[in-house]
Amino acid sequence: MALIPDDTIAEIRTKADIVAIIGQHVQLRKAGRNWKGLCPFHGEKTPSFNVSPDKGFFYCFGCQKKGDAFTFVMEYEGKSFHEAAETLAALTGVTLPIVEDSPALRRARSERAQMLEVNKIAAAFFRDVLGDPARGAAGRAYLDGRRIDAAQEERFQLGYAPGDWHALADHLAAQRVDLEIAVKVGLIVRQPRAGGFYDRFRDRLVCPVIVPGGEVVGFSARIVGDAVGRDGTPVAKYINSPESAVYKKSKLLYGLAQARESFRSKGRAVLVEGNFDVISMHQAGFTETVAPLGTALTTEQVEQLRRLADRVVLFYDGDRAGYQATVSALSMFLAAELPAHIATAPGRAGGGGAGMLRDGADPDSLASGGADSHERLAEMIGRARPGLEFLAYEVWPLARTPEQRARAVDDAAKLLAKVANPTERDLITGTLATAMQLDPGVVQRALARATGRSGAGAGPSSGRGYAHPNAPGGDASAGHSSDRGGAPVPDGPPPPTEELDLLALLADHPGLGATSEESGVLSLLTDERLRDMYSASRAGQSLVELAPQRLSTPSAQAVLSARFAKHPDPARLLDQMVANLRLRQGRLETAELQRRLADAQRRGDTDLARRLASQIVTTRKQVD
């Protein structure tokens, strides 16, 4: 592959808007001269990922990932340097030197690049067939039946795969495409007996899966003709591309490339179940809508939404399967601490199914209606209520028999167990009991079972329990969780002195909180109690109140000693403390790398030993 001239690379670096490039994948917020968000390279719930537009540089205080726009595209999208240069050149309007694409050069290109190129050729083929008066008639008739307009056809690059078994295979051969690559991405299948290849997608409306940046990584295709095969067996309604180097459906959301900008402008994402739900919702004006790709929601997809959206509105079908999918998705969003709401039908309390639509209805049917339907749709999404609250008041109370009520309580407890904040769990426990007209002890005992803890009514025995003050046998004056004043604090090793000192400084000077957040303090705290206290303080609680609730008496006294209250330069002292903690962190990382290096050397793993040695050198430079 030809090298890209240095002056062209320099031009791309100069013109690249690193905030806009990273902002395609991470929701960034202004923080002084820089921008801040949740790191896309490691799981975190408090932002420590910083982007500097002045320097054209990003850095994560949590995992220490850093680099420029090239580094980000290579690391996040798994591209080579040349591929990253091509992506950034397209975004910045820089023209790369033209190099003749000879057969030898095509063979030298990476397999991933070839896969994307084959998908691009196939997507164009499907688009051309859909536009053909004769060959695309069945596909256009299907879209007309679903009331999908030309704008959405173009927006989602919809196409049609004809019923001919060899149409795409012949087209790819004519384009001199490596057919083995087409097999790997699942566009064609080898014929073991007859020889040659046949098309995987036939007589189907084809929905390309497009990622931010515009690349086609795979396809999801819906049958439009006879749903029964030649032998009389049912044909799958949808067929998706198989897993490949470019298509990982557990990490992809259909419609993300088209919806990403609306996440930012509307402050939310709407999650539906299927491709045509997405397309119809976009056509109705809800351009913040996405869907999983033919599977249940995954943790990777939830993590993507957490990075890009402030909250999610669940808008699943109104049947039993839709209810089950709603409960499952809500559980994952609660665990990720991403606010999740459920769309609710206007003027309807205690709706059927998941409570969103009438039984058996789906977002596609409503979004495909006229202006009145769109107004109703807007009201449903605008009135979306927090997930647990919605289920507690509009779905679970519909249970009538003891068996149904028991299942409802168990569902409630399993979701409640995902709530990380113990105070919030206490409050929601009472809300659920009231909404479901149950004794609070019933919900409490179900919660104890869901969390694998023993005890009835009075809550778990760990000291961080959830017993409601009004529960039978409970005592409103007794300790319930470590968030409550007067509650006994579990024993444990004392936190590191230098970390206690930092919290003591912040307790004496709360105004330093914003500065400490920019410095990535959370990533430097190793004691879980102090991390929880720091996060709670950034959410608005006082460290003065938190210390006696979360820490043993000696540690709490260390935080509340007021020894830094009269320090002449607390901001400078904070910088010194942060620098010392970062130095400690670097030394600990170096020690761990050295341990792993010694182990690799003992096992004779020279490649790993070489990489670890390089990491040790890099870490030591950062520490020094």
N, C-alpha and C positions, 0 to 999 in steps of 0.2 A: 504494500500500500504506500502510495506517495506521501512524503512528509508535507505537512502544512507549513508554509514559511513563517518564521518568527514574527515578522511584522504583521501578518494576518492574525496570528494568535494574540498579539498585543492589541490590535484593533478591536478584536472581539472582547477582550478583557475590559478595555476602556468603555465600550458601548454597552456592555452587559449591565442591566439593572438587577443587581443581586436580590434586592427586596422583592421585585416582581417575579423573578425566577423562582426563588424559594417560596414565595407567597402562593404559587400554584399548588403547593403541597402542604404548606403549614400556615395556619392562621396566625398572622403577625400583628402585634399591637405596638404603637409608638411608645418608646420609653426614652425620653430625652432626645438625643441625636440619633439613637439607635432604634432597632425594632426587636421585639421579643416574642417568643412563642414556645410551645411544647416541642421538645427535641424529637425529630423523626427517627433518630437512630437508637434511642433507648426509651423504655417506658418511664414516664414521669407524670406527676399530677400538678406540680408547681413549675411554671416555666423557668428554664435555665438556659435556653437556647437564644443566643444573641446574634443579630445581624447588623453590621456596620456598613451603611451605604457609602460613607466617606472613604472607608478603606477597601470596600469591595470584598469583605471578609466576613465569615461566620465563625462562631465559637460556642461550644456547649460547656458550661461550667460543671455539668453533671458527668458526662462521659468523655469530655476533652476532645471530641471531634472538632476539627477546624479545617478551614480552607477557603478557596474562592468559588466562583460560579462553576468553573470546570470541575473542581473537586466534588461539589454538591451533586451535580448531574451524574458524575461517574459513580459516586457512592450510593446515592439514593435510587437511581434508575438502573444500576448495574451495567453501565456502558463503558466501552473503551475510551481512551482519550480522543481518538479520531471521531468516534460516534458522538461524544459530548461536544466536540468542536462543530460537527454538522448541526446538532440540535441548537446550540447557542448562535451559530451563524444565521440560522433561519429566523431566530427570535430577534436578533439585532440588525438584520438586514445586511450583514457582511457577506460578500461573495467569495466563496472558496475557489482557489485555482481549479480550472477544469482539467481533469485527467481522463484520458481515453480509457473507457471501461472495457479493457481487453479480456478475453477468456481467462488469461493467466491471472489478471487482477481480480476477476470475479471469484476465482477459486481461492484467492488469498484473503478475501474478505471474511470477517467473522461469521460463524454460523448464525448468530443472533441477528446480525444485519441482514443476512440472506432471508431469514424467516420473516422479518418485518417487510422486506421487499416483496416476497411472495404473497403475503397477506394484502399488501397494498395493491398488487396486480389483480388479485382475486376480488377485492372489494370493488375495484373499478369495473371488472367484468360483470359482477352481479348488478351494479348500477346500470351499466349499458343494457343488460338483458331486460331489466325492469322498464327501461324507457323504450324498448323495441315494441312497435304496435302489435306484432304477432306473438313473439316469444314471451313478452312480459305481461300479456293480457291477464293471466290468472293472478299474478302478483298484484297488479293494479286493482283488479276487482276486489281482492281481499282487503287492500288498504281503503278502497272506497267504502266497503262494508263496515269498516271500523272508523270511518270518517277522519282518516288521517290526511292532512292537507300536504301540498307540495313543499311548503316551508319546512315541515317536520321531516319529510323524505330527505330533503337536502341536509337539514341540521344533523340528523342521525345517520346519514349516508346509507339509507335503506336500499336493498337490492333484492333480486329474485334469482334463485337457482332453478333452472329449467328441469323438466322431468327426464331429459336425456341423460343417460348414465355416464357419458364421456365428454360432455360439453366443456367443463372446466379443465379436465385433464388434457384435452386436445388444445385448448387455448393456451395453457401453460407451456405445453410442448412447443407450440408455435412461437412463444415468446422466449424460447431457449432457456427456460427456467430449469434448475436442477430439481427433477421430480422427487428425488429422495428427500429434499427439504420440504416439499409440499406434503409428502407423507408424514414427516415428523410433526408438522403443525396441524395435521388432521384434515387437510382439504381434499385429499384423494387417498384411495386405499389400493394396495397392491392386489392383483388377481393371481392367486397362487397357481391355479390350473391353466387358465387361458392365457396368462401372461398379460402384461400391460397394467393399466390402472383404471379404476372407476371413481366417480365423484361421491364423496360422503354426503353432500347436501344436494337433494333433488326435490323438485316441486315444493320449495320452501321459500318463505319470505325471510330474507337474511338481514340480521341486525349486527353490523360490525361492532366489536367492542373496542372503543377508542379511549386511549389514556390521555391525561393532560400532556400536551406536547403534540398531539395529533396523530400518533402512531396507532395503527390497527394491530392489536395483539391477538385477536381471535374473533370468533363468530358465534352467534346464537341464532338458530334458524327454526322457524315455526312452520309446520306442515300447513299447506293451504288447500290441498286436494283431498283425495281419498285417504282416510285415516286407517285403512286396512290394507295390508300388503298383498302380494300376489298369492301367497299361501293362506290367506284369510286371517292371519294373526294381526293384532292391533299394531299400528305404527306409532312411535313416540311422538307426542305433540311437539316437543322441543328437542333439538340436538345441539349440544354445545361443542366447541373445539376441545380436544383432549389436552391434558396438561403438557406443557412444553417449556422450553427455556424462556419463552416470552409470554406464555399464558398460564397464570396461576389464579384460578377462579376464586380461591379462598381469600385472595388479597385484592380482588377487583370489585368494583361497583359499576353496574350498568348505568350510563348517563353521567358519570362523574365529570368527564371532560366538558360536557355541556352545562353542568349544574354548578361547577366550582365557584364561578364568579357570583352567582346568586346566593351561595352560602354566606358570602361576605356582605353583600348588599342587604339581604333580608334577615341576617342574623340567625338562620336556622337551616336545617336540612329536613326534607320530608322523605320518609322511607316507605316504599310500597313493595309489593311482592314480585311483580313481573315486568318484562320489557315494555309491553304495550300499556301497562299502567303508567310507566315513566313517560312514554311518548305522548299519551293522551293528556297527562297532567301538564307537561311542558306546553302543549298546544293550548291548554286552558289558561296559561299564564303562570303556572306554578313551576317555574324553571329551576327551583331548588330541589327537585325530586330525583331520587336515585333508587336502585334496587339491587339486591344480591343477584348473583348469576346462577339461577337454577338450583341453589342449595340453601340450607338454613344459614342465617346470619353467623359470621365467624368473628372471633376476637380481633383478627387483623382488620376486618372491615370496620368494626367498632372503633378501633384505634385510629383509622383514617378519619372517620367522622369526628372523633374527639379533637383531632388536630385542626380540623378545618371549620367546624361549626360550633356555635355557642350552645345550641340545643338541637334535639331531634324530635320531630313529630311522627309518631307511628301511625300509618294509615293503611292497615291491612284489610283484607276481605272480611266481610261480616258473617262468615260461617264458623263452624267449630274449629276447622283447621286454622282460620285466621286468628281466632282467639288464642289457640295454643302457640302460634307463631308470635303473637303479641306478647304473651307472658314470657316466652323464651327470650325474645329480644329485650324486653324490659329488664329482665334479670341481668343481662350482659351490660346494659347501659348503667344500671345501678352499681354494678361492680366497678365499672370504669369511671364512675362519678361524673357522667355526662347527663345533664338533665334531659329526661325523655318524657314527652307528653303524648297523649292519645287523642286523636281527633274524635269529636263527639257530634252526633246529629243534632241540629238546632231544634229546640223545643222538645227534646226527648229525654226523659229521665228513665234510666233502667232499660236501655235499648237491648236488642238481641245480639247474639254472637259476641263480638268484641265490643259492641256498643257503638261502632263507628257508622255502620250502614245497616239497612235492613238485612235480615238473614239471606245469604246467598249473593248479595250485591258485591260490587268491587269498585275501586276508584276509577277504572277505565270506563265503566258504563256511565258513571256520573259525569266524568270529565268530558265524555263524548257528546253530552247533551247540549242544549242551547244556553242562552244567556241566563235563564232562571236557574239551570243546573249549576252554572259556574258561580252564581251568587251564593247558592246553597253550599257549594264546595268551599268557597272562601270563608263562609261563616263557620263551617265545620272545623277547618284548620285554624282559623282565628280563635275559636273557642276551645282549642285543645287544652286539656287539663293534665296536671302532673299524673304520671302513670298509676302510681299506687292509689292516689286519691280517687281517680276515675274508676278504677276497678272496685275499690271499696264501696263507693256510693252507687254505682250504676250497673255493676255486673254481679259481684258476689252476693249481694242481698237477694238476688233472684232465686238463689238456691232455696228449695222448699223442703225436700226430704232430709232426714239426718245424714244419709250418705252424701248427698249433694253438698250440704253445709260443711261436712267434714272435709270434703275435697277442696272446697273454697277456702277453708281455714288453712289447710296444708299449703295450697298455692300461695296464700297471703304470707305465711310464715317463711316459705322458701325465698320469696322476693325480699321480705323484710330482713332476712339474714344477710342479704347482699349490701345492705346499707352500712357503710363503714363507720359513720359517726355515731357513737353510742347515744348521745343526747338526742339526735334526730330519730334514732330507733325508738327511744323511750316515747317521744311525742307521737310517732306514727303508730306505735302499738295501741295507744289510747284512742287515736283516730279510727283505726280499723275496728276496734272493739265497739265503739259507738256506732259507726256506720253499719256494722253487721249485726247490731243489737245482741252482742255477746258479752258475757262476763270477761273482763280484761284478763283474768287468769287463764281462760281457755286459749286466747291468742298467745299469752306468755309461755304456756307449756308447749304449744305447737312450735314456737320459736326456739325453745330449748331443744326440742327434738331435731329441728332443722339444722341447728348449729352443732349437733352432736354432743350437747351438754346435758347433764342430769339435773334433776330438781324440778319441783312442781310449784307453780304459782309464785314463789319468792324469787325466781330468776336464777341464772347461772351462779356457780359458786366461785368464779374466778375473781370477783371484785369488780369486774366490768360488766355487770349484769344489766338486764333490761326490765326489772320488775317495775310495774306501774305503781305509783303511790297509792292508788285507790284499789289495788288488787286485793281480793280476799286473803287474809292472812298476812298481807304486806303491811309495812309500817312506814308511813310517809316521812318519819323522822330518821329512818335507818338509811345507811349508805346503799346506793344503788349502782352507781358507776363512778369511775374515777374522775368524771367531769364534775361531780357534785361536791360542794363544800362539806366537810365533816366525814366524808367517806374514807374508810381505811384504804391506804395505798399499798398495793402488793409489794413485798420485799423484792429486792433485786440489787445487782451491783451498782455502785454509784456511777453517775455519768462522768466522763472525762472532765477534769478540772477546767481545761481551756475552753470546752464547749459551755460549761456552766458560766464561765466568765463572760462569754459573748452574750448569752441570754441575760445575764445580770446587767450588762451595758445597755442592751435594748430595753430592759425593764425600766432602767433609769432615764433613758432617752428614747421614747417611742417614736420620735420624729425621724430616727435613723432607719426605720423599717424599710422605706422605699430604697434607700441606698444599699441596705443589706441584701434586699432581693436582687438588685442589679448585680451585686457581687457574687451571687450564687451561693449564699450561705446554706440554703437547705441541702445542697449536694455535699457540703462539707461536714454536716452533723452526722455522726455515726450512731448516736444513741436514739433509739426509736421514740422514747418519751420526749426527748427534746425536739425531735423532728415534728412530732405531733403538736407540741406546744407552739413551735415556731409557725407551723402552717395555720393553726387556730388564731394566732396573733395577727397574721397577715389577713385573715378573714374577718378581723374586727374585734376579737376577744382580747382581754388584757392579760399580759404576762403576770401581773401582780395577783390576779385572781386565779390564773391557771396553775401557778407554781405549787400552792398548797394542795391542789386537787390532784395533780399528776405526779408529784415527787415526794420522796420520803422527807421527813422534817429537816435533816441536815442539808440535803440538796436544795430544798425549798428556801431555807435560810440563806444559802449561798447566793441564790438568785435575787432574794429580797433584801440583801444587806445594804443596799444604797451606797456601796463603796465607790461607785463611779459617778454619783449624782453631781459632784462638784468638779469633775475633771475639766481642765481648761480647754481641751480640744478632743471631744468625744468622737468626732468624725475621723480624725487621724488615728485615734486609738482603735476604732473599728477596722480601718484599713490594715493596721498592724496585726490585729487578731485574725483577720481573714487570711492575710499572707502567711501567718504561722500555721493556720489550719491547712492551707493549701500545701505548704511545705511538708507537713505531717502526712497529708494524703499521698503526696508524691513519693515519700520515703516508704510508706506502706505498700504502694503499688510496686515500687522497685524491689522490695523484699519478696513480694509474692512472685514477681517475674523471675527473680534469682532462684527461688525455690523450684519453679517450673523448669527453669533452664537446667538446673542440676539433675532433675528427674529425667529430662529429655536426653541429657548426655549419658546418664546411666543406662537408658534404654537404647542408645545408639541412634536416636532419631535426629540426624544431622540437619535436615531441613527445618524442623521445628526449632532446634537449638539455634540455628542461624537467625530465624525470625525473632525469637525471644531476645537474643543478644542485641539485635537492632532496636527492639522496643525498649530495652533497658537503657541504651544510649540516648534514645529520644526522651524518655521519661527523666533521666538524670539532667539533661539539658534544660527541661522545663522547670525542674526543681531548683537547679542552680541559677 
